[in-house]
């Protein structure tokens, strides 16, 4: 990886640049972070003089790596791949009062899987209505962002297919708000349509 540590458990393949059907899968060797091709049929570098190849490395905790195309030129080839770790996925936005367009502090903001009450991450909106949630590791295909408070009608926002390692901000909705809350005692109870975007 970027710190010079050996990465184990990766999936390593080599593919002919102009022929995707020619793909070889490498096995992890006894040396940590080292992968070699030992399967049959054997691959001989001197038989690949007229072809170019790329090496692809995938790992659950790192971004995919694809090497530059290279030729063997009749010799063995060593490809050193430096994998870049995923950063956290960040969900952020603001909570506002739809009646007077003022920020709402103290609103509980939680991120959970659909039909699962346990929150993956939770926080409270700050004095400026801002909130930030951070999720490490692999992501689910869908999340529910919930906003709850005693004095206003609660809101939920569906988040579909978030991209790992990115920052997702809520798109503005009516009254210029990110999440539009309505007082439970107000007659102006209308649903705000908000969604997240990268």
NORHU-V696180 format. One record per pair of residues at least 24 apart in sequence whose ideal C-beta (glycine too) atoms are under 6 Angstrom apart, sorted by the first residue. I is the first residue (numbers start at 0). GAP is how many residues later the second one is. Records with the same first field share a line. If there is no record, write none. Layout:
I=GAP + GAP
This chain:
0=82
5=26 + 27
6=26 + 76
7=24
9=47 + 49
10=47
11=45
12=43
13=39 + 41
14=39
15=35 + 37
16=35 + 37 + 52
44=27 + 30 + 31
45=28
47=24
48=25
54=24
56=24
85=78 + 79
86=78
87=46 + 48
88=46 + 50 + 75
89=44 + 77
90=42 + 77
91=40 + 77
92=76 + 77 + 85
93=35 + 36 + 84
94=30 + 34 + 84
95=33 + 81
96=84
97=77 + 82 + 83 + 84
100=74
102=25 + 26
103=25 + 77
106=40 + 42
107=40
108=38
109=36
110=32 + 34
111=32
112=27
113=28 + 30
138=25
146=32
151=29 + 31
152=29 + 31
154=24
156=37
158=37
162=35
165=32
167=28 + 30
169=24 + 26
170=24 + 26
